Amino acid sequence: MLDFQRGIVDRSQTRQVGIPGKAVRHRMESGQWRRLHWGVYATFTGEVPREAKLWAALRRAGPGAMLSHETAAELHGLTDRPSRKINITVPCSRRPAQQGPIKGVVIHRSDVSRPQRLPEWQLPRTRVEDTVLDLVATAGTFDDAYAWVSRAVTERLVTVGMLRAALAARKRVRWRQWLTDALADAEDGAQFPLERRYLRDVERAHGLPKAERQSRSTVGGRTHYKDNLYEKYGICVEIDGLAYHRAERVQKDKDRDNLNLAADGIQTYRFGPVNVTERACESAAMVAGSLRRNGWEGQPHPCRRPGCMVGRRLTAA
C-alpha cells in the first residue's frame, strides 16, 4: 500500500494495518511523518513528489474519488503541463469538504463521469472520453473546447465513437450541437480547431466543393499531408496555427509548395488564424475564384455574416 501510494497513508488505512492512533501521533511529533491533509500523512521526510501529492489529495477526498479535468488530462497525456490545482471528481452523494477545505484541490461532484479501468496501484482517474467532456464544459471558448477533442483524437487516445457515447450519456452538455457537429468534422479529417473553422466557416458556409482532408502525397522523396486538397482543380489550402511562423518551418513549407507547383501544378494557399475567422469571407472569395478559373462550375454563395459578398462579387464579375 505505502509503495504504490508513494508513501501516503490515511487514518483509515493505519487502522486497517493495526497502527494505533498513539503510534501515529508519536511519528508525527518525532518528525518521521507529517500531515498533508486532514487525516492524510506522508510517511517520509523531504520534498513531496507530484505523484505523492496526487495520492494524498485522493485519500483526503475519500471513496469514489478520481482525478479529473486538467489533472486527468496530465495523466492521460493530453497535456504536458501539471495542473495548477489538483482536480478531483467524486459522486454527487459525497461532500469531502465538509471536514474543512482541501488546500490546492478543486472538488467536482458528478455521477456521469466513469473511472478508467486501471490496476489498484495506479492513480484513479476519469476515462479519457469523460476527461475530454469535462474539459469542454470548463473551456472559455468553443475553439478551446475543440482543441481538447482534436488533441485526444489525433493522439489516438480516444475515438470519435467513444466521445459520442459519452456525450449521449450526459443530459446536460455545454455546446452540445456544436460538439456533435465538431465530432463529425473530426471524423471527416478536420483534426485541429483552425481546420474545423476552415471547413465550417470558409468551405461549407460559402458552398465551396468538398476538399479531401489530410491528403497524402510524396514530395522530394518524403511523405506529406495536405490539409485541404481540391485535386481536380489543382488547389490546396494549408492551415497554419499560431506557433507556425518560425523562419525554418516557413522556408521548408515554401520550398514544398514550390515543388508541388512544379511537379503537379498544385497552387497552395496558406491561411492562418485570422484568415479562417475574421477574414473567412475574403478567404472563401480567393479560393472560390481560383476554383472557378480552374474549371469548377459551381456557384459559391454568401454566408450568414452581415455584409458577405462572396457569391455576389463573383456573379458581378
Secondary structure, 3 states (H helix, E strand, C coil): CCCCCCCEEEHHHHHHCCCCHHHHHHHHHCCCCEEEECCEEECCCCCCCHHHHHHHHHHHHCCCCEECHHHHHHHHCCCCCCCCCEEEEECCCCCHHHHCCCCCEEEEECCCCCECCCCCCCCCEECHHHHHHHHHHHCCCHHHHHHHHHHHHHCCCCCHHHHHHHHHCCCCCCCHHHHHHHHHHHHHCCCCHHHHHHHHHHHHCCCCCCCEEEEEEEECCEEEEEEEEEHHHCEEEEECCCCCCCHHHHHHHHHHHHHHHHHHCCEEEEECCHHHCCCHHHHHHHHHHHHHHCCCCCCCCCCCCCCCCHHHHHHHC
